[in-house]
């Protein structure tokens, strides 16, 4: 499965990389969401640490999808081991709200917001290049198989590791960006910019 369309015209949402399978998050991934959401180190630049008993109530929103499934959260799974490493997502970016506006993820169309890319990896998966591998693959999917013309992202000013991941994936600085009720360093990439990077001699060095 490679993120292309099947013979019936439906978008295939399971995406392969060299080491990973990206598949839509499901209620069966509650264990992964608990491991990520309750770890203070993982949540340092993301938001409040959740209590384990709160996670089941969040799964309805976390598994939402729209735009034929192109907007939502994917689980990152090791192709050889089946181990769950984390998540990567395309979601509507909140501006004057503290969190994702989950009610916008509904129906067949794109949400009326800029679409952000992001990821959360459990601590044991840090430092192995999974974030860059997964985010690059999801960007390719977005620009090859979805109607998106632009992808954005924001990071905490102190989260230099995530800024480097975004830059490796081709996102350039967008300057100070209003998001999540504050102003953060912003990044963005357009479909045209991504396509230009696929030409010989134009990729990252």
C-alpha positions, 0 to 999 in steps of 0.5 A: 500500500503506497498512498495511491488511489485504488481502482475504485478511486478511494484514497489508500491511507496506509503509507509505507516508508523504508522502516515504517507503516503509517496507518490511520489511528484507531481505538485499538491504539489507546495504549499508544495514546496513553504512553504518549499523552501521560509522559511529561517529557513527550508532552513538554512542548505539546500541552498538558500531561493527561491522566491515563483514565482520561485517554479513552474519552479522547479517542473519539476525537483523536480518531476523527477523519475528514476529506476522504480520510486525508485529514487526521492522525496516523500511527507509526508502526515498525514494518519489521517488528509491529511496534508502535512508535508514535503518531504523525498528523495533518490537522486544522491548526487552531488560532485562538483556541488552545487545542485542535478544533476537533469539530472541524474534522467532519465531512468530505471537505477540508476544514476551514483552517490552515492544515498543520503537520506534526508528530508525537513519538514515544521516548524510546523512539527518539533520535532514530530519524522516525519523525523526519521519515514519517513527516516526509512521507505524509507531506508526499501523500498530502501533495500527491493524493489530497487537495492540499496546496499548502502545509504549515507547522508551528513549534515551541521556540525551545523545541529546536529538534522539531524545527530541524525536522521540519526544515529537513522535510522542506518547510521554510520559515514563515516567521512569527505565527499566531496559533494556539492563542499565542505567537510561535515560530511558524513554518510552511511549504506549498505544493509547488515548493515540494514539487520543485524539491523532487527535481534532480539536484534540488533536494536537501544536501 
